[in-house]
Amino acid sequence: MLLLAAMTMMRIALSEDSLRSLESDPQRRTLIRLSLNLVPFAGIAFLWFIGVVREQIGEVEDRLFSTVFLGSGLLFLGMLFEGAVTSTGLMEMLSGSNVDADIFAYGRSTTQTLISIYAMRMAAVFTLSVSTLGLRTSAIPRWVCYLGYLVAAVLLLVAGENKWTQLLFPAWVLLVSIVILLTRPQVRAAATE
């Protein structure tokens, strides 16, 4: 929920692309700062999510897919943090008296590429690997895994151009979290009977 909230606030605050509109609107800058302050907590929650999924899969996890799952999750998180750090630096520059439009444009372009292209591709790989692990181990209901494949395809194909589609990833993670909280995995259920 934290990442979903942070990304939504950022999208709303950055709906206009001009540097001048950000300089002249303190409410938008406040919304951006608030969203950036949520990112570390979203990262902590995402690390817990990774641990819960690994626990849910249990002893039957596939080492290949687990390695891809863990690696892509950590890469996504690293890129998300790097994008947040760069954005925080840009916000600090905006609060100063001498804003260099070229540096701001470079920082913004770098951050958008890092998040929209690279981090979203890692999110897609993460979603694919979790979905595959969920199907192979029956630790996650099949319909959630198939939905994960659809989310991954969208993230791979259009997340760079359509920024709002990036919200599918934290929404899918939230769905998986809720499903894990409300259902018992078939693998564990079979082992306890």
C-alpha positions as CSV (number, residue, x, y, z in Angstrom):
1,M,0.0,0.0,0.0
2,L,2.9,2.4,0.8
3,L,4.4,2.0,-2.7
4,L,1.0,2.3,-4.3
5,A,0.4,5.5,-2.4
6,A,3.9,6.9,-3.1
7,M,3.7,6.2,-6.8
8,T,0.1,7.7,-7.1
9,M,1.1,10.9,-5.3
10,M,4.2,11.2,-7.5
11,R,2.1,10.8,-10.7
12,I,-0.4,13.4,-9.5
13,A,2.3,15.9,-8.5
14,L,4.2,15.4,-11.8
15,S,1.2,15.6,-14.1
16,E,2.6,18.8,-15.6
17,D,6.1,18.4,-17.0
18,S,7.4,21.9,-16.6
19,L,10.1,23.0,-14.2
20,R,8.4,26.4,-13.8
21,S,5.2,24.8,-12.6
22,L,7.1,22.9,-9.9
23,E,8.9,26.0,-8.8
24,S,5.7,28.0,-8.5
25,D,3.6,25.4,-6.8
26,P,4.7,24.6,-3.2
27,Q,1.8,22.1,-2.8
28,R,3.1,19.9,-5.6
29,R,6.6,20.0,-4.1
30,T,5.1,19.0,-0.7
31,L,3.2,16.1,-2.3
32,I,6.5,14.9,-4.0
33,R,8.4,15.1,-0.7
34,L,5.7,13.2,1.1
35,S,5.8,10.4,-1.6
36,L,9.6,10.3,-1.4
37,N,9.4,9.9,2.4
38,L,7.2,6.9,2.0
39,V,9.6,5.1,-0.3
40,P,12.0,3.8,2.4
41,F,9.1,2.3,4.4
42,A,7.7,0.8,1.2
43,G,11.1,-0.8,0.6
44,I,11.1,-2.3,4.1
45,A,7.6,-3.7,3.6
46,F,8.7,-5.1,0.2
47,L,11.7,-6.9,1.8
48,W,9.2,-8.4,4.3
49,F,7.0,-9.4,1.4
50,I,10.0,-11.2,-0.2
51,G,10.6,-13.1,3.0
52,V,6.9,-14.0,3.4
53,V,6.8,-15.4,-0.2
54,R,9.9,-17.4,0.4
55,E,8.4,-18.8,3.6
56,Q,5.1,-19.5,1.8
57,I,6.9,-21.5,-0.9
58,G,8.8,-23.5,1.8
59,E,11.0,-26.4,1.2
60,V,9.8,-27.1,-2.3
61,E,11.1,-23.9,-3.9
62,D,12.9,-24.2,-7.2
63,R,16.5,-22.7,-6.8
64,L,16.6,-21.3,-10.3
65,F,13.3,-19.4,-10.0
66,S,14.0,-18.5,-6.4
67,T,17.4,-16.9,-7.4
68,V,15.7,-14.9,-10.2
69,F,12.9,-14.0,-7.8
70,L,15.2,-12.8,-5.1
71,G,17.7,-11.0,-7.5
72,S,15.0,-9.2,-9.4
73,G,13.3,-8.1,-6.2
74,L,16.5,-6.7,-4.8
75,L,17.4,-5.0,-8.1
76,F,13.9,-3.4,-8.3
77,L,14.3,-2.2,-4.7
78,G,17.8,-0.8,-5.4
79,M,16.6,1.1,-8.5
80,L,13.6,2.4,-6.6
81,F,15.8,3.7,-3.9
82,E,18.3,5.2,-6.4
83,G,15.4,7.0,-8.1
84,A,14.1,8.3,-4.8
85,V,17.6,9.6,-3.9
86,T,17.9,11.4,-7.2
87,S,14.4,12.8,-6.9
88,T,15.2,14.0,-3.4
89,G,18.3,15.8,-4.7
90,L,16.2,17.4,-7.4
91,M,13.7,18.6,-4.8
92,E,16.5,20.1,-2.7
93,M,17.8,21.9,-5.8
94,L,14.3,23.3,-6.4
95,S,14.2,24.7,-2.8
96,G,17.4,26.7,-3.6
97,S,17.6,30.1,-5.2
98,N,19.6,29.1,-8.3
99,V,17.9,26.3,-10.2
100,D,19.8,25.0,-13.2
101,A,17.2,23.9,-15.7
102,D,19.6,21.6,-17.6
103,I,20.7,19.8,-14.5
104,F,17.1,19.4,-13.4
105,A,16.1,18.1,-16.8
106,Y,19.0,15.6,-16.8
107,G,18.2,14.4,-13.2
108,R,14.5,14.0,-14.0
109,S,15.2,12.2,-17.3
110,T,17.7,9.8,-15.5
111,T,15.2,9.1,-12.7
112,Q,12.3,8.5,-15.1
113,T,14.4,6.1,-17.2
114,L,15.7,4.3,-14.1
115,I,12.2,3.8,-12.7
116,S,10.0,3.5,-15.8
117,I,12.3,1.3,-17.9
118,Y,14.8,-0.6,-15.7
119,A,13.0,-0.9,-12.4
120,M,9.7,-1.8,-14.0
121,R,11.4,-4.5,-16.1
122,M,12.8,-6.0,-12.9
123,A,9.3,-5.7,-11.3
124,A,8.1,-7.7,-14.4
125,V,10.7,-10.4,-13.9
126,F,9.9,-10.5,-10.2
127,T,6.2,-10.9,-11.0
128,L,6.9,-13.7,-13.5
129,S,9.2,-15.6,-11.2
130,V,6.8,-15.3,-8.2
131,S,3.9,-16.4,-10.4
132,T,5.9,-19.4,-11.8
133,L,7.0,-20.4,-8.3
134,G,3.4,-20.0,-7.1
135,L,2.1,-22.3,-9.9
136,R,4.8,-24.9,-9.5
137,T,4.4,-25.2,-5.7
138,S,0.7,-24.4,-5.4
139,A,1.6,-21.9,-2.7
140,I,-0.4,-19.1,-4.4
141,P,-3.8,-19.6,-6.1
142,R,-3.6,-20.2,-9.8
143,W,-5.7,-17.2,-10.7
144,V,-3.3,-14.9,-8.9
145,C,-0.4,-16.4,-10.8
146,Y,-2.1,-16.0,-14.1
147,L,-3.0,-12.4,-13.2
148,G,0.7,-12.0,-12.4
149,Y,1.7,-13.1,-15.9
150,L,-0.7,-10.5,-17.3
151,V,0.8,-7.8,-15.0
152,A,4.3,-8.8,-16.0
153,A,3.5,-8.6,-19.7
154,V,2.0,-5.1,-19.3
155,L,5.1,-4.0,-17.3
156,L,7.4,-5.3,-19.9
157,L,5.6,-3.9,-22.9
158,V,4.0,-0.5,-21.9
159,A,5.2,0.6,-18.4
160,G,7.9,2.9,-20.0
161,E,5.4,4.8,-22.1
162,N,2.3,4.7,-19.9
163,K,3.3,5.7,-16.3
164,W,0.0,4.9,-14.7
165,T,0.4,1.2,-15.7
166,Q,3.3,1.0,-13.3
167,L,0.8,1.0,-10.5
168,L,-0.1,-2.5,-11.5
169,F,3.0,-3.9,-9.8
170,P,2.3,-2.6,-6.2
171,A,-1.4,-3.5,-6.7
172,W,-0.4,-7.1,-7.6
173,V,2.0,-7.3,-4.6
174,L,-0.9,-6.1,-2.4
175,L,-3.2,-8.7,-3.9
176,V,-0.6,-11.5,-3.3
177,S,-0.1,-10.2,0.3
178,I,-3.9,-10.3,1.0
179,V,-4.2,-13.8,-0.6
180,I,-1.3,-15.1,1.5
181,L,-2.9,-13.7,4.7
182,L,-6.3,-15.2,3.9
183,T,-5.4,-18.6,2.5
184,R,-3.4,-21.6,3.6
185,P,-0.9,-22.8,0.9
186,Q,-1.8,-26.2,-0.5
187,V,1.8,-27.4,0.0
188,R,1.7,-26.8,3.8
189,A,-1.9,-28.0,4.1
190,A,-1.0,-31.3,2.5
191,A,2.1,-31.7,4.7
192,T,0.2,-31.1,8.0
193,E,-2.6,-33.6,7.1
